[in-house]
Amino acid sequence: MKKRKIILIHLTLFITLTAVLFFSAESLLKILAPGFHDVVMWLSLIFFGAIGILILTTISCVIFIKRQS
C-alpha cells in the first residue's frame, strides 16, 4: 500500500472513532459515573478520549508506514 492510502485509512478511522465517542459519550458517562450529570465531565471525556484516539491512531499509522518501507 502507498503511504497516502495508509494515512487516509488512519485519518478516516480517527474521524469515525471520534464521532462514535461524541455520540456515545453521554451513555458512557452514565455507566462510568452514575448520578453525575455535569457538562464539564462530558466535555472532558470527549476531549481526553479524542486525544487518546489520536495518539493510538498516530502510533498505528507510523508502525504501518515503517513496515511498508
C-alpha angles and dihedrals in degrees: 000000000000122000091245093057092048092050092046092051092050093046090051090048091051093050092047095048092046091051090050089050091049093052096041098041094096092052091047091049091052089054097042099039111021114190095026116103103174126148091211091059090049092050092046091052091051094043098047092038091054090048090051092049090048092052093048095047091047091052090047092049093051091049092050093048092049092049090049093057 
